[in-house]
Amino acid sequence: MSDDSEKANEERRAKLVKAGVAVGIGSAAIVAALLYASKVKKKPRS
């Protein structure tokens, strides 16, 4: 039984790590988009 619970814990940990990496990448993409949008100013309408 301990082998099964250890395996389940490892699988759970792997899923959490993947989810954490995905959230980190998504957050970085959002920050980059916001920084880019704030730097690029639209030309005033004539």
C-alpha positions as CSV (number, residue, x, y, z in Angstrom):
1,M,0.0,0.0,0.0
2,S,2.8,2.4,0.7
3,D,4.1,2.0,-2.8
4,D,0.6,3.0,-4.2
5,S,0.4,6.0,-2.0
6,E,3.9,7.1,-2.9
7,K,3.2,6.7,-6.6
8,A,0.0,8.7,-6.2
9,N,1.8,11.5,-4.3
10,E,4.5,11.6,-7.1
11,E,1.8,11.9,-9.8
12,R,0.0,14.6,-7.8
13,R,3.2,16.5,-7.3
14,A,4.0,16.3,-11.0
15,K,0.6,17.6,-11.9
16,L,0.9,20.5,-9.5
17,V,4.4,21.4,-10.8
18,K,3.0,21.4,-14.4
19,A,0.1,23.6,-13.3
20,G,2.5,26.0,-11.5
21,V,4.7,26.3,-14.6
22,A,1.7,26.9,-16.8
23,V,0.5,29.7,-14.4
24,G,3.9,31.2,-14.3
25,I,4.2,31.3,-18.1
26,G,0.7,32.7,-18.5
27,S,1.5,35.4,-15.9
28,A,4.7,36.3,-17.7
29,A,2.9,36.6,-21.0
30,I,0.2,38.9,-19.5
31,V,2.9,41.1,-17.9
32,A,4.8,41.3,-21.2
33,A,1.6,42.2,-23.1
34,L,0.8,45.0,-20.6
35,L,4.3,46.4,-20.8
36,Y,4.3,46.3,-24.6
37,A,0.9,48.0,-24.7
38,S,2.0,50.7,-22.4
39,K,5.1,51.4,-24.5
40,V,3.4,51.5,-27.8
41,K,1.3,54.7,-28.0
42,K,-1.2,55.1,-30.7
43,K,-0.8,58.1,-33.0
44,P,-3.3,60.8,-32.4
45,R,-6.2,61.1,-34.9
46,S,-5.8,64.0,-37.3
